[in-house]
Structures are given as structure tokens and as C-alpha cells.
């Protein structure tokens, strides 16, 4: 860095005295070799340099992410177990499996892991599923019996067991109606007469909602009428609710 600074004034001095001294040619060649001629001899350009240290250029060899299969075929898993870690969708989630946002496939139900192909769903994709029985194969055949949750399997009920179940349901419905008849009493409106219960959508023998809502009216329970403009009652309820919440927060601490 010092040679250009020292050479520029010397080169200027020698160039002015070139006409007067013949020996200046020797110094001219030497200074050209040491200090190349620039457009402006008194100034020079310092180009950018690159810092060559390990702290800047290193640190690119990170640890492995431990990708791959974590559970083998027919291995027992529980909900939440990681079956396969991957980058991208090499494997897709099948029966009773899910995929995380980093493409990790995990189990949703307790059972046994199965790696399989499903040409009907996709001709080239590979799937990972979980079955309840070890000897069960995936994919399931079309219109097969549905495997329900809690490790329950749908089976066909025999006629004898179905008749017994219907008899038990009718007996329980009659008992419930008898208890309600005794509790309601014989009133003038005839609300306490025996009522035959019907099966609802949820496979239960129960009364309709409007009949259940009139239970308090049948038993003679009197409720304080609601007043929409009663701000005093609303203030008391909100004050009691805030006090309960403050007490709960104090117990947590």
C-alpha cells in the first residue's frame, strides 16, 4: 500500500527531468515496474477485499434431522406416535393416520402400522395406515365392514339377540313412563296419563323437547318472571360472577 504513495511523487519528478538527464530512462523503467502508471499519478483506487475467516464462511455443515421410518410394519402404535419423518410427500397418510405441517405422518388410533399401495385411490402414491387387527390388510376392499373407533368392529347381529334387545328396550321404556306417570299425578288436564315413548334419531326412547320443557309446569314449580328492564338484577349477577372469578384466580396463585 505504501509503494503507490511513494512512487507517484518520484515518478512525477523523474518525468519532468527526463529531458535533462539521460540516466532517467533507467529510473523510469524501474519505477514502472514498481509503480504502474495511472491516470492520476497522485491518487490510487483501493478495491474491496473479502474477509476470509471461518466465522463468516463456515458453519454450513449442520446436524442431521433424523428423517426416515420410526415405526416398522405391523408394529403397535398409540394415538400421537410418529411413524415416518420426511421432507416432502414420499408417503401419504392412509387409514387412521394424519400428516403434520412438516410432512410427518403420525397415528390417530391405536393399532398396527401398515405400509401399502392403493391403486383405486392413486396409481403411484404410497400410503401408511393403522389397523386394529394385526392380520388385517390394507387397502380395505370396497363396501367392507366399517372399522369404528375405540377398536370396535361392526358385525351382523343375529335375530335372537336383536329380539332380546328390542324386548329390553320396550321394558325400559314402560318403566320410565310408569315412573313419570306416578310423579306427575292425575290432574285435570290429563297430563299424567300413560304415554308411549317413541325412538328418536339418537336411538333413544325419550319425550320430545317441548314435553320435557313443560316438566316444571306439570310439577307446579314457580319461577320468578324475567324482566328485561331490571338492571338491578343484572348488576347483582355480574358482581357475583366477577367475585367468583377473582376468588378462582386467587386460588391458582
Buried (B, 14 or more C-beta within 10 A) or exposed (E): EEEBEEBBEBBEEBBEEBEEEEEBEEBBEEBEEEBEEBEEBEEBEEEEEEEEEEEEEEEEEEEEEEEEBBBEEEBEBEEEBBBBBBEEEEBBBBBBBEBEEEBBBBBBBBBBBBBBBBEEEEEEBBBBBBBBEEEBEBBBEEEEEEBEEEEEEEEEEEEEEEEEEEEEBEEEBBEBBEEBBEEBEEEEEEBBEEBEBEEEEEEEBBBEEEEEEEEEEBEEEEEEEEEEEEEEEEEEEEEEEEEEEEEEEEEEE
